[in-house]
Amino acid sequence: LSPRRPRTPPKKSSLPKFYTKGSGHGMGRTLSNIPLPALPTSPTSPSWPSGHVTLEQFSQLADQPLPGYFTPCVYESVGRPVTLQTWTEWREKNCAWDLGEVFFRSLSSNGQYITPSDLKPLLRSLLATHPGLSFLSSHAEFQEKYCVTVITRVFYETDPLHMGRLTRRMVRRRKLWEPFLAVADEDDINKVTQFFSYEHFYVLYCRFWELDTDRDYKIGKEDLMRYADHSLSGMVVDAVFSRGPRPFGRERGGAEMSYEDFIYFMLSEEDKQSPPSIRYWLTTLSSTSDGYLPLPDMRSFYSVQASRMLQLGHEVVPFEDVLCQMYDLINPSRPQRGVCESDLVQPHCDRVSGAIFDALFNLNKHLQFESRDPFLERSKREDEFETDWDRHACVDYNRLAMEEEQREEERREMEKMRPAPPPLVPLVPP
């Protein structure tokens, strides 16, 4: 399994940070308004060598407006050869723009959009320089999985159409540069819960690892049925595989789910309040393509849920009564057509969408909601977590950490009980 992050605070990296804390992460502020050191005007300046400079030299000499781990991406975006002149031209050209535009231009390899491959060099640089990820330096496999997890989470939240590329408009609407700048200011990687938290990666990867029993990094329907103690109905599992959105513009359908597909599923399952999750489940549950979850589909999913409740001896509420409660809570714009995303993202539906989806296909969460403690619900609204996913990841990580510590204690106890081997006696020479 993936190594757990040590609890002791890591040492700070000696790599200089070119991004100044508190210099502003907002849009609209041009870099020309941010004080930067003056560039030397002569190619014969002693600080810059004549001719092409290497990446290592560039990282030491260039006063760039982004954090230090952006250096490889900025270096590539300057073009070839990288000289004092080309760097000066690049900086003068981009200083007329705000941080969001410089962020986009530094990452986009074609100037039109950002692809998953554009983010990989940036994350490899982050892994090599961030003090909170230094313990992964000897685990190349998990470094790669961490990069995949961060990239998939970025596209999950920023790419609503699942095109596999991020346009300027998507980046600006999401203010995508803010968490990328914040992670450079924070030595504790787990405090940056947007995309970068290692604890979140640990929970996602361990959950996938538990379901992937044959270790081929793919899971099938039977594997997904075991998720969360068999809380999902078979009908919704079939829908996830046949209609569920796939990341990076991959074609839907298929009998297997990759790790990236599982990230989309788990983020949507554990936080049904977020807009990406609402879009995920509306697409998965609906047999139409008009953005609505129609009444016949809701009835079909609930009938399977009601059968499971009846088998376990629970009281079953008729679908008509459940539908009436849903519509009272949501007040949909077109009740005869069903519910759509704009209905579920209304301010008064903040805590409603999750309960509606759970009533259709997640038996355990539906029963928990029906028997909920009002004082516990109030404490959730007042705790430190911003999202349901942050809360779930924290609880699940602590549980996984305790289980790992118990296994380590059991291994140590077994070592103590094992008899010591006999001493090795050297042979008598002939």
N, C-alpha and C positions, 0 to 999 in steps of 0.2 A: 504494500500500500504506500501511498504518498507519505513522505516524512512529515511529522507534525512540526510546526514552528516552535522553536525553543521559547520558554517563557521568560528567560533572562533577556534584558534589553540588549540589542546588538550594538556593536561599536559603530561610530559614525564613519562614513566613507571619507577618504582623503581627497576624492575627486572634487575639484572646484565646481561650484554651481554658478552658472552664468546668469540664471534667472534670479532677480532680486525679490525677496519676499515682500509682499504688500505693494507690489508695483501696479496691481490692478488686473483683474481677470475679466472685466466687462467688455462688451462690444461697444464700438463707437469711439473708443479712445485710441487715437493713432499712436504709432510708435514714435513718431516725431515729437510727441509730447512727453515721452519717457526719457529722462536723461541717460545717455549712453556715452561711454568714453569716445573721444574723437579718434578718427582713423588717421593713420599716417598717410601722408600724401605722396610720398616718394617710394618707388619700388625698391630703392636701395636702403630703405629704413633698416636699422640693425635688428628690429624685432621680427621682421618678416624676411625669410630668405628669398632670394631671387628665384623665379621660376615656380614650378609646381610644388605644392606643399602636401604632405601626407596627412592622413586623418589624425594621427597623434599630434602633429605640429598644429593642425587647425584647431584642435580642441584646446590647446594651450594659448593660442594667439588670438583667436576670433572672439570678439565681444558680441555674442549673439543675444537676441531678446528672449529666447526660450530657455527652459531648464537645460542643465548640462547633458542629460541623457538624450536630448534631441540632436546632439551634435552629429551623429552619423547621418541622420535624415537631412539636416541642413547642409551638410557637406555634399551629399548626393544632389540636392536640389540646386546648388550653385552651378553645377555643370563641370565640364572638363575643358582645359585643365583648371584646377583650383589654384588661383594665384591671388596676389594682393589686389590686382585690378578687377578680376571677376568677382571676388568677394565684395569689393567696394561697390561695384555695379549692382550686385544682388541686394546689398543692404540699402542702397539709395533707392532702388526700385520698390522694395517692400516696406520701407519705413513710412511710406505714405498710407499704409493700410493699418487696420487694427490688429489686435492679437489673434482674433478668430481667423482672419484672412491669412495671416502669416502661418498659423497653425495648419490651415488647409493646404497652403502652397508648399509647406515644408514636407508634408506627408504624401500628397498626391503625386504619383509618378507621371501622370498624363495631363495634369492641370484641370481635369474635368470632374473627377470624383476620386474617392479613396476606396481602395479595395482591401480585402483581408491581407493580401501579400504586402501592401504598403505599411501595415501596422507591425508586421513581424520584426523588421530591423529595430524599430523603436522599442519594442518590448524586450528584445534580446539585450539592448543597451541598458534598459531599466534593470533587468536581472543582474547584469554585470556591475552595476554601480549603486543600486539602492541598498542601504544597510539592513533594511528589514527583510531582504531576500537573499542575503549573503549565505545563509545556511543551505541554500539549494545549489551552491556552486559545484558540489560533487555529485549532483543528481541530474544528469543531462536529460533523462527521460521525463522527469517531472517538471523541469524547466520548459520543455516543449508543451506538456499538457497545461501548464499554467498559462503559457502564451495563447494556446487554443481557447482556453476558458475565457480569458480577458477579451479576446477578439470577438468570440461568440456573444458575450454579454453586451459588448459595444453595439453590435449589429442588432441584437434583440431589442434594445431600447431605442436605437436611432434609425433603423431601417424598417418602417412600418409596412412597406410593400414587399419586403423580402426579395429585393432585387439583387442583393449581393454587392452593392456599391453605395457609397454615401456621397450625396451631392452637397454643394455649398449650402443650399437651403436647409437640408437635413442637419448639417453641422451647426448652422446658426440657430435653428429652432431649438435644438437640444442643448446648445451651449457646450458642445462636446469638449472644448479645450479646457474647461474649468476643472474637471477631475484629473486631467492629464497634468495640469499645472499644480494642482493641490497635492498630488502624490510626491512631487519633488520637494515640497515644503514640510512633509510629514515623515519622520523616521519610522514610526510605527505603521507598517503597511496595512494593518487591520483596521485602522481608524478611517481609512479611505474606503468606505463601503461601496461606493460606486465603482464597479468593475474590478478593482485591484486587490481587495481583501484576500489574503491567503487563507483565512479561515473559511471564507465562502467557497473558494476553490476546493479546499479540503473536503467540505461537505458534499459538493457536487460530485467530485471524483470518487469519493468513498461510496456514495449511493450508487453510482454507476458500476463500480467495482463489485459491490454486493450482488447486483443483478446479473452481471456478466460472468456466469459461472464457468464458461469454457474459455475465457480470457482471449477472445478474438476481437475485443473492442466493438462488439455489436450485440444488441439484445433483440429478442423477438417478442411476440405477443405473450407467450407463456412467462417470459422473464418479467415483463412489465406488469403482469397480473399480480406478481408478488410485491409490488411497490406498496409501501406503507401498510403492511399486514393485510394485503388483499382488500384494500378499501375501495378500489375502483371497480366499476361494473365491466363485464365483458364487452358490452356494447360500446362503451366509450373508448376502451382500449382498441377495438377494431376501428373506430372513427379516428383515433390518433394516428394510426398507421396508414389509413387510407386517405384522410383529408387534412391531417394536421400540418401546419406550416413547417417547412424545412428551411434551415438557415442558408444564407449565401446564394439564394436563387435556385437551389437544387429542386429537382422534380419531386412532387409529392407522391405518396404511395410507396409500396415495397414492403417486404416481409421482415425487414430488419431496420433497426434504429441505431445510428451512429452516436458517438459521444456528444457531438455538436447538437444533434437532434434531441438528445436527452436533456441537454442544458435548456433548450427552448421549452421542453415539456415541464421540467421540474420548476423552473422559474415561474411558469404560468400556473402550475398546480399549487405552489406554496404561497403565492401572492396574487389572488384573484381580484384585487382592487386596482391594480395598475392598468393603464391603457393597453400596453402590449399584451398583458394576460387576457384582458377582455376581448381584444381582437383575435387572439389565439383560439379561445374557446368558442367564440361566435363562428369562426371559420371551420373549426373542427366539428361542432355539433350540427351546423346547418347543412341541409341537403340542397339548398339553393345558393346562388352566388350574388344575391342582391344586398348582402350586408345585414339581413334580418335573420333571427332565429325564430322560425315560424311555429305556430301552435302544434301542428302534427308532430314535428320533431321533438318538441318539449314533452308531449304526451308519450311518445315512444320511449324516450330515455327514462322518464319517471316510472313507466310501467315496469321496466326492468328493476329499477330501484325499489319499487313497492314489493315486487316478488321477493327480493332479498330480505327486506324488512319482515315480511310475513313468515318466511322460513325461519328467521331468528326469533320469532315470537313478539315482535314489536307491533304497536298499533299503527295501522296504515291510514293516512289521511287521503281522501279522494283527491284526484288531480284537479278537479274543478275548484275545490277549496284552496289548494296550494296555489293555483293560478290566480285566484282572487286576492290572496295575500300578496303575491308577487306584484300584481298590478297596483294594489294599494300603496305599496312601498315605492314602486318605480314611477308610476304615472306615465306610461309610455305615450309617445306622440301618436302612434298608429297602432292601437291595441289589437285591431283585427288582423294585422300582419305579423305581430309578435313584438320582439324587442330588438333594438339595434345598439350600436356603440354609443351614439349620442344620448340614448336613454340611460345607459348604465354609468356614464361619466358625469352625470349631473352631481352637483355638490351634495344633495340630500341622499344620494346613493353611495356615499363613501364606504359604508360598511354593509351594503346590501348585495352587491354583485356576487361576492364570494358565497354568501348563503344561498343565493339562487342557483348558482352552478353546482354547489355541493348537494343541494336537494335533488338534482337531476342525475348525479353519477357517483358522488363520493359518500359512501354510507357512514363511515366513521366520523367524518367532519359534520355530516348532517345531524347525526345523533348528538354529537357534542354541542352543536348549535341549539338544538331543541332543549337540551338540559343545561344550558349555560348559566353560570353564576353572574348576576349583574355587577357584583363588586369586582369580580375578576375582569369583566369587560371594561369597567371604568379604569382599573389599574393599567390595562393595556393601552388605553387612550392617553394615559398620563406618563407612560414609561419613556425611556430614552430612544427607543427605536423609531425610525422614520417610516419604515414599511413593514408589512407582514413578513417579507422575505428576510429582512435584517433580523427580525425577532426569531424566526425559525432557524436561520443559519447559526445564530448564537447558541440557542438551546441545543441544537443537534451537534454542533461542534463540541460543546462541553460534554455531552453524552458520549460521543465518539472518543474524546480524550480520556474520559474515565474508564471506558472499556479497554482502551489501549494500555493504560496504566495497570489495570487489573491483570491483563494478559502478561505484562512484563513481570509483575509480582509472582504470578503463577510459574513463569519460566524460572525465576530465581529460586523459588521454593523447590522446584524439580531438580535444579542443579545442586542444591544443598543435600537433597535426599539421595542423589545418585552416588554410589560408592566410588571412592577415589581409585584410579588405575594403579596397578602395582608398579613399583619403581623399575626403571630400566637398568638392568645390570649389564655392564659391559662384558663381552665375551673374553675368555682367557685366551691370549694368543698362543698358537701352537708352538 
